[in-house]
Amino acid sequence: MENKKLKIGIDIDDVVLDFVPSFINYYNLRFDSKIILGEVNTSKIWEIFGLDKSGFGSILEDFHETDFSKKMPFITNVKEGLEKLKEFDLQIVTSRHNKNKEVILEWFRKEIPNFNIPLLFSDDFYGGTSTKAQICKKLEINILIEDNPVYALDCAENGIKVLLMDKPWNRTCEHENILRVKDWKEILEKIGGLK
């Protein structure tokens, strides 16, 4: 496969940005709770907080208006990783709500000079009309870098290679099209081997 033709989709939360720890800090402070990262062992994160999906979605929307979200740290080595991958056709594919697009674009442009990666919103979490797998197939994305086992498995079952960021909530996710990676250094190594 030629470098110029390799298309790579990249999730935002817990692939580019350290979402779950930031959300836990916000939740614990707001609700005087004591949840720890090690307790998050399911992609249905709302269950860890004793919420239904709708209630979690409301709190999530509030979270995205706070400094906990706006100052969310990058995953280690992600900026360097994105720089090294710029020779490929990169797409950010997120299940976040499309209404947050301008805020997210502004944030990326501020944090990453010359940021020029298209942002695609599946709105999966909010009952959107397209799944990540449908978006990836339509755009002919060859590889998706993801942490959510539900999205990873859906993409893998649709013939898309997935580099799955190893997280406590995805440890049981397996498929022949899924390669587990521990960090951005390993992501670059795996992509180098897939060229």
C-alpha positions in Angstrom: 0.0 0.0 0.0 1.4 3.4 -1.0 1.9 5.9 1.8 -0.2 8.6 0.1 -3.1 6.2 -0.2 -3.1 4.9 3.4 -6.0 6.5 5.2 -6.0 6.6 9.0 -8.9 7.5 11.2 -8.2 8.7 14.7 -10.5 8.9 17.7 -10.3 11.9 20.1 -11.1 10.7 23.6 -8.5 8.5 25.2 -6.5 8.3 21.9 -5.6 12.0 21.5 -6.9 13.5 24.7 -6.9 11.9 28.2 -10.7 12.0 28.6 -11.6 9.4 31.2 -9.2 10.7 33.9 -10.3 14.3 33.3 -13.9 13.3 33.4 -13.4 11.4 36.7 -11.7 14.4 38.3 -14.6 16.6 37.2 -17.3 14.1 38.4 -15.6 13.5 41.8 -15.3 17.2 42.5 -18.8 18.1 41.3 -20.5 15.2 43.1 -18.2 14.6 46.0 -17.5 11.1 44.7 -14.4 8.9 45.0 -14.3 7.0 41.7 -10.9 6.0 40.5 -9.6 5.1 37.0 -9.1 1.4 37.9 -12.9 1.1 38.4 -13.6 2.0 34.8 -13.7 -1.5 33.2 -16.5 -1.1 30.8 -17.1 1.0 27.7 -20.5 1.8 29.2 -18.8 4.3 31.5 -22.2 5.6 32.8 -22.6 2.4 34.7 -19.5 3.1 36.8 -21.1 6.4 37.9 -24.5 4.7 38.7 -26.2 6.6 35.8 -28.2 5.7 32.8 -26.8 6.7 29.4 -29.1 9.8 29.1 -28.1 11.1 32.6 -24.5 10.5 31.8 -24.9 12.4 28.5 -26.3 15.4 30.3 -23.4 15.5 32.8 -21.0 15.0 29.8 -22.4 18.0 28.1 -21.9 20.1 31.3 -18.3 18.7 31.5 -17.5 19.9 28.0 -18.3 23.5 29.1 -15.7 23.4 31.9 -12.0 23.8 32.1 -11.7 20.1 32.9 -12.6 19.5 29.3 -11.0 22.6 27.7 -7.7 21.9 29.4 -7.7 18.2 29.0 -4.2 16.9 28.6 -2.9 15.1 25.5 -2.1 11.5 25.6 1.7 11.1 25.9 3.5 11.6 22.5 0.3 12.3 20.5 1.5 15.6 19.1 4.7 14.0 17.8 2.8 11.0 16.5 0.4 13.2 14.5 3.4 15.1 13.1 5.0 11.8 12.0 1.7 10.6 10.5 1.1 13.7 8.4 2.4 12.0 5.3 -0.8 9.9 5.4 -4.4 10.9 4.8 -5.6 11.5 8.4 -9.2 12.0 9.6 -10.4 12.6 13.1 -13.4 10.3 13.6 -15.2 10.9 16.9 -18.5 9.9 18.5 -18.8 13.3 20.1 -21.7 15.5 19.2 -21.4 17.6 16.1 -22.5 20.8 17.9 -19.1 20.9 19.6 -17.2 21.0 16.3 -16.1 24.6 16.3 -14.9 24.4 19.9 -12.9 21.3 19.2 -11.5 22.8 16.0 -10.4 25.9 17.8 -8.8 23.9 20.6 -6.9 21.7 18.1 -5.7 24.7 16.1 -4.5 26.4 19.3 -2.7 23.4 20.6 -1.3 21.9 17.4 0.3 24.5 15.0 -0.9 24.1 11.4 -3.6 21.6 12.4 -5.3 20.6 9.2 -7.0 17.2 9.9 -10.7 17.0 9.0 -13.0 16.3 11.9 -15.9 13.8 11.4 -18.6 13.4 14.0 -20.6 10.2 14.1 -22.7 11.4 17.0 -22.8 7.6 17.9 -23.1 8.2 21.6 -26.1 10.5 21.0 -28.0 8.3 18.6 -26.5 9.8 15.4 -27.3 8.6 11.9 -23.9 7.1 11.1 -21.6 4.8 13.0 -17.9 5.1 13.0 -17.7 2.0 10.9 -20.0 3.5 8.3 -18.0 6.7 8.2 -14.7 4.8 7.9 -16.1 2.6 5.1 -17.5 5.5 3.2 -14.1 7.4 3.4 -12.2 4.1 2.7 -10.2 4.4 5.9 -7.7 1.6 6.2 -6.8 1.9 9.9 -8.8 3.3 12.8 -7.0 4.2 16.1 -9.6 3.7 18.8 -10.1 2.9 22.5 -13.8 2.0 22.6 -14.3 -1.8 22.1 -17.8 -1.4 20.6 -16.6 0.9 17.8 -13.4 -1.1 17.4 -15.2 -4.4 17.0 -17.8 -2.8 14.6 -15.0 -1.4 12.4 -13.0 -4.7 12.6 -16.1 -6.7 11.5 -16.4 -4.3 8.6 -12.9 -5.1 7.3 -11.1 -2.0 8.9 -7.9 -2.6 10.7 -8.0 -1.2 14.2 -5.2 -0.1 16.5 -6.8 -0.4 19.9 -5.3 1.7 22.6 -5.0 -0.7 25.6 -7.4 0.5 28.3 -9.1 -1.3 31.2 -12.4 -1.0 29.5 -11.4 -2.8 26.3 -9.3 -5.7 27.6 -11.7 -8.4 26.4 -12.0 -7.0 22.9 -10.4 -9.3 20.3 -10.7 -9.7 16.5 -8.3 -10.7 13.8 -8.5 -7.0 12.5 -7.6 -5.6 15.9 -4.1 -5.0 17.0 -3.7 -3.8 20.6 -1.2 -1.0 21.2 -0.1 0.5 24.5 1.0 4.0 23.4 1.7 6.3 20.4 5.2 4.9 20.0 3.7 1.5 19.3 1.0 3.0 17.1 3.8 4.4 14.9 5.6 1.1 14.8 2.5 -0.8 13.8 1.6 1.7 11.1 5.1 1.4 9.8 4.6 -2.3 9.5 1.3 -1.9 7.7 2.5 0.4 5.0 
